[in-house]
Amino acid sequence: MLAELASRPPSGADDRKVVRAWLDDWNVYLADRTAYAEALRRNPTKAKPVFRPLHGSTAKETITDFAVVNSMSSCGAPL
């Protein structure tokens, strides 16, 4: 989904910048979730979720905030 959205950038420069940042945050979120899934496979009893700091928060929070501010709840991070 991210690759498809990235292949169709908005026409305005400001919109492109915002969408690119949102897609970058999603890539961080997915990488964090992948790292957690790998940790679970290695050692399920000691695995802890990975949420790297991003913009003073976490990718999950920035994605969700962006979706809320823009009235696009379906574009937020999963619960």
TIROFI-806849 format. One line per field, with one value per residue (C-alpha): residue number from 0; residue in one letter; x, y, z. Coordinates in steps of 0.05 Angstrom, whole numbers. Each point is the difference from the previous one (the first is absolute). Layout:
residues N
n	(NUM|...)
res	(A|...)
c1	(X|...)
c2	(Y|...)
c3	(Z|...)
***
This chain:
residues 79
n	(0|1|2|3|4|5|6|7|8|9|10|11|12|13|14|15|16|17|18|19|20|21|22|23|24|25|26|27|28|29|30|31|32|33|34|35|36|37|38|39|40|41|42|43|44|45|46|47|48|49|50|51|52|53|54|55|56|57|58|59|60|61|62|63|64|65|66|67|68|69|70|71|72|73|74|75|76|77|78)
res	(M|L|A|E|L|A|S|R|P|P|S|G|A|D|D|R|K|V|V|R|A|W|L|D|D|W|N|V|Y|L|A|D|R|T|A|Y|A|E|A|L|R|R|N|P|T|K|A|K|P|V|F|R|P|L|H|G|S|T|A|K|E|T|I|T|D|F|A|V|V|N|S|M|S|S|C|G|A|P|L)
c1	(0|56|35|-64|-15|72|-7|-58|25|-46|11|16|70|-26|-47|56|44|-54|-19|73|10|-63|25|69|-33|-39|65|30|-63|2|74|-12|-57|44|56|-50|-28|71|15|-63|22|69|-22|-75|8|51|-23|-22|-33|48|-22|58|-7|-23|-15|-2|-49|-6|-19|-66|-18|21|-38|-62|5|6|-61|-42|19|-18|-64|27|-8|11|71|21|43|-37|-18)
c2	(0|49|-12|12|64|24|-12|50|64|60|57|55|6|10|-60|-43|18|-17|-66|-20|12|-40|-57|3|-5|-61|-32|11|-29|-62|-10|4|-50|-47|5|-18|-59|-26|8|-39|-57|-1|4|10|7|56|38|72|46|46|72|45|74|41|75|0|-58|-67|-16|-30|65|46|-42|0|74|15|-42|32|72|-15|-38|-64|-50|-59|27|-4|-55|-62|-6)
c3	(0|17|-66|-38|38|-10|-75|-3|35|6|-50|50|30|71|-6|-28|59|51|-35|-6|75|16|-44|33|68|-24|-23|70|32|-44|13|75|-4|-42|51|55|-40|-10|74|16|-45|33|72|13|75|-3|-63|11|-50|-36|-9|-20|16|-59|0|76|1|-35|-72|23|35|-57|-51|43|15|-74|-15|55|-20|-72|16|-30|56|-47|-14|73|30|23|74)
***
